[in-house]
Amino acid sequence: MELILVRHGETEYNRADVFRGRVDLPLNERGRMQARAAASRLSEHSFEAFYSSPLKRSLETARAIAEQHGGEVQPLADFNDVDYGLWSGKSVDEVREGWPEIFSKWVENPEAVVFPEGESLLSVRERLQAGLERLAGQHDGMVLLVGHKLINRLILCIVLELPTAGFWRVDQSNGAINVIAHGERGWMLRSMNDISHLKGMESADQRT
């Protein structure tokens, strides 16, 4: 299987320091332009299937790509964005002030974080690992998967066998394309955070 992993296009929350998670946001105008650019870049590929997080911003991006091929997008709960719980929709400053100890862990030791009334990063990694193995077991051709910043970063940590805290060292821009292969030796990263198709459309992405 060859997995084309894309991060969704920009939303209004991507323009601010706000924890998004399960807040179900649509793409903004630049996000739609980024989705169309990714679709154009991938128009000559031959896909076996099209998958996405269930959230609007990922589905919109995936559908822009799938439409080029006459395909249908299947939402997969395994690749939903992280549940930030009470942090969802809050700014970095609000979280820092309201949960100073947990926020400090988020910055310094994210593997130990359980978001208030939300998930832990370790449980997120476990569901992503299971989802990836299911895809690898179902397909041997090219597959599209559109996800989120943190989700894609953790997927890349899985592929590279990095610790969960390694996600801070992995960049994922809005509309970026990654290429991952799965074969007899397991996972292999072929390219990461390619935004060459987004000239003039890059997002001013934040820390969340």
Residue pairs with C-beta under 8 A, 6 or more apart in sequence:
1 135
1 136
1 139
1 140
1 141
1 142
1 143
1 181
1 182
2 141
2 142
2 143
2 179
2 180
2 181
2 182
2 190
3 132
3 135
3 142
3 143
3 145
3 179
3 180
3 181
3 182
4 42
4 45
4 47
4 142
4 143
4 144
4 145
4 177
4 178
4 179
5 145
5 146
5 147
5 152
5 155
5 156
5 177
5 178
5 179
5 180
6 38
6 61
6 62
6 65
6 144
6 145
6 146
6 147
6 175
6 176
6 177
6 178
7 146
7 147
7 148
7 149
7 152
7 172
7 173
7 174
7 175
7 176
8 27
8 31
8 35
8 53
8 55
8 57
8 58
8 60
8 61
8 146
8 147
8 148
8 174
8 175
9 27
9 28
9 30
9 31
9 32
9 33
9 34
9 35
9 38
9 57
9 60
9 61
9 174
9 175
10 27
10 28
10 30
10 31
10 34
10 174
10 175
10 203
11 20
11 25
11 26
11 27
11 28
11 31
11 57
12 25
12 28
13 20
13 23
13 25
14 20
14 31
14 174
14 203
14 205
14 206
15 28
15 203
15 204
15 206
16 91
16 206
17 91
17 92
17 93
17 206
17 207
17 208
18 89
18 90
18 91
18 92
18 206
18 208
19 84
19 87
19 88
19 89
19 90
19 91
19 92
19 95
19 208
20 81
20 84
20 88
20 89
20 148
20 208
21 81
21 82
21 83
21 84
21 87
21 88
21 118
22 55
22 80
22 81
22 82
22 83
22 84
22 88
23 88
23 89
24 55
24 56
24 57
25 55
25 56
25 57
26 56
26 57
26 60
27 34
27 35
27 56
27 57
27 60
27 61
30 201
30 203
31 57
31 60
31 61
31 174
31 175
32 60
32 64
33 201
34 61
34 174
34 175
34 198
34 201
34 203
35 60
35 61
35 64
35 65
35 175
36 64
37 175
37 197
37 198
37 201
38 61
38 64
38 65
38 175
38 177
38 197
39 64
39 65
39 67
39 68
40 68
40 197
41 177
41 197
42 65
42 68
42 144
42 177
43 68
43 69
45 69
45 142
46 69
46 141
46 142
47 66
47 69
47 71
47 141
47 142
47 143
47 144
48 139
48 140
48 141
48 142
48 143
49 71
49 74
49 138
49 139
49 143
49 144
50 62
50 65
50 66
50 69
50 71
50 72
50 73
50 74
50 143
50 144
51 62
51 73
51 74
51 75
51 76
51 79
51 135
51 143
51 144
51 145
51 146
52 58
52 59
52 61
52 62
52 63
52 73
52 74
52 75
52 76
52 79
52 145
52 146
52 147
53 59
53 75
53 76
53 79
53 80
53 81
53 146
53 147
53 148
53 151
54 75
54 76
54 77
54 80
55 80
55 81
55 148
57 148
58 79
58 146
58 147
58 148
59 73
59 75
59 146
61 146
61 175
62 73
62 144
62 146
63 73
65 144
65 146
66 72
66 73
66 144
73 146
76 131
76 145
78 127
78 128
78 130
78 131
78 134
79 128
79 131
79 145
79 147
79 151
80 151
81 147
81 148
81 150
81 151
82 115
82 118
82 119
82 121
82 124
82 148
82 150
82 151
83 115
83 118
83 119
84 115
84 118
84 119
85 115
85 116
85 117
85 118
85 119
86 99
86 115
86 116
86 117
86 118
87 95
87 99
87 115
87 116
87 118
88 118
90 98
92 206
92 207
92 208
95 103
96 103
99 116
102 113
102 115
102 116
105 112
105 113
106 113
109 165
110 121
110 164
110 165
110 167
110 168
111 121
111 122
111 163
111 164
111 165
113 120
113 121
114 120
121 154
121 164
121 167
122 164
124 150
124 151
124 154
125 154
125 157
125 158
125 164
128 151
128 154
128 155
128 158
129 158
132 155
132 158
132 182
132 187
135 143
135 145
136 182
147 155
149 172
149 205
150 167
152 172
152 176
152 178
153 167
153 170
153 171
153 172
154 164
154 167
155 180
156 162
156 167
156 170
156 172
156 178
156 180
156 189
156 192
157 163
157 164
157 166
157 167
157 170
158 187
159 180
159 187
159 188
159 189
160 166
160 189
162 169
162 170
170 192
170 193
171 193
172 178
172 193
173 193
173 195
173 198
173 202
173 203
173 205
174 202
174 203
174 205
175 195
175 197
175 198
175 201
175 203
176 193
176 194
176 195
176 198
177 191
177 194
177 195
177 197
178 189
178 191
178 192
178 193
178 194
179 189
179 190
179 191
179 194
180 187
180 188
180 189
180 190
181 187
181 188
181 190
182 188
195 202
